Amino acid sequence: MEFTLKTKLSATAKQVYKAWLSTQGHTKMTGGAAFISDKVGDKFTAWDGYIKGENLILEPYSRIVQSWRSSQFEETEMDSQIEIILEEVDSETELTLKHNNVPENGEHYIKGWDEHYFQPMKAYFLM
């Protein structure tokens, strides 16, 4: 299963990129504890350990590709992958999230991205 979601944020692509790949920024913008870096090959956790993965491709201020799995994944299930594309449009950044290799019962992740990432991020970048 795979899906693509989009949202607009009141921030520059650089601000979104740096917040996503910063322990302090990621924690503040989502409301869940994160440990993350801006280095390819580094592992990360987010949402108090519910999410874990690894930075696979980092193109500063435009693209982030990470392996991704939640604690709900079965041991035998492979990691899924997220790709985040950041495009500045006028004074906002359009964030496109492509999530692929999601387990068949993973429809709830669509709602989860909106509730636990996009909505808190929108509020965070308005501050």
C-alpha positions in Angstrom: 0.0 0.0 0.0 1.2 3.5 -0.7 -0.3 7.0 -0.5 0.6 10.7 -1.1 -0.5 13.6 1.1 0.0 17.3 0.7 -0.1 20.3 3.1 0.9 23.9 3.1 2.9 25.5 5.9 3.6 29.1 6.7 7.4 28.7 6.7 10.3 28.5 4.3 11.4 25.1 2.9 14.7 25.6 4.9 12.7 26.1 8.2 10.7 23.0 7.6 13.7 20.9 6.6 15.8 22.0 9.5 12.9 21.4 12.0 12.2 17.9 10.6 15.9 16.9 11.0 16.5 18.4 14.5 15.7 16.7 17.7 14.4 19.9 19.3 12.6 21.1 16.2 10.9 17.8 15.4 9.8 17.4 19.1 8.4 21.0 19.2 6.6 20.9 15.9 4.9 17.5 16.5 4.5 17.5 20.3 6.0 14.0 20.6 9.6 13.4 21.7 12.0 12.8 18.8 15.7 12.0 18.5 16.9 12.8 15.0 19.8 14.2 13.0 20.6 15.7 9.6 23.1 13.0 8.6 22.5 10.3 6.0 22.7 6.8 7.6 21.7 8.1 11.1 18.8 6.3 12.8 16.0 8.3 14.4 12.9 7.9 16.6 9.8 10.1 16.8 6.6 10.3 18.8 8.1 8.9 22.0 9.6 5.9 20.2 6.4 4.9 18.3 8.2 5.6 15.0 11.8 4.6 14.1 13.8 4.7 11.0 16.9 5.9 9.2 17.8 8.9 7.1 18.4 7.5 3.5 18.6 10.6 1.3 18.9 14.2 2.4 18.8 17.0 -0.2 19.0 20.2 1.9 15.8 22.2 1.9 14.1 20.2 -0.8 13.9 16.4 -0.1 14.1 13.9 2.8 13.8 10.2 2.3 13.7 8.0 5.4 13.0 4.3 6.2 10.0 4.3 8.6 8.2 1.9 10.8 5.9 2.2 13.8 5.7 0.0 16.8 2.5 -1.5 15.2 4.5 -3.2 12.4 4.9 -6.9 12.7 8.5 -8.2 13.1 8.3 -9.9 9.7 7.1 -6.7 7.9 9.7 -4.7 6.1 10.3 -1.0 6.8 8.1 1.4 4.8 9.6 4.5 3.3 8.6 8.1 3.4 9.7 10.8 0.9 9.1 14.4 1.8 9.3 17.0 -0.9 9.4 20.7 0.0 8.5 23.3 -2.5 8.2 27.0 -1.8 5.1 28.6 -3.3 4.7 32.3 -2.6 5.4 32.7 1.1 4.5 29.2 2.0 6.0 25.7 1.6 4.1 22.9 0.1 5.0 19.6 1.8 4.3 16.5 -0.2 4.6 13.2 1.7 4.8 10.0 -0.2 4.6 6.9 2.1 5.1 3.5 0.4 5.5 -0.1 1.4 2.9 0.5 4.1 1.4 -2.7 5.6 -2.0 -3.7 4.1 -3.8 -2.7 7.4 -2.1 0.7 7.4 -4.9 3.0 6.2 -4.9 4.6 9.7 -1.5 6.1 9.0 -3.2 8.6 6.5 -5.2 10.1 9.4 -2.2 9.8 11.7 0.0 12.0 9.4 -2.7 14.7 9.4 -3.5 14.6 13.1 0.0 14.0 14.5 2.2 15.8 12.0 0.4 18.2 9.6 -2.0 19.9 12.1 0.7 20.4 14.8 3.2 21.6 12.2 0.7 24.2 10.9 0.2 25.5 14.4 4.0 25.4 15.1 4.9 27.4 12.0 2.3 30.1 12.7 4.0 31.0 16.0 
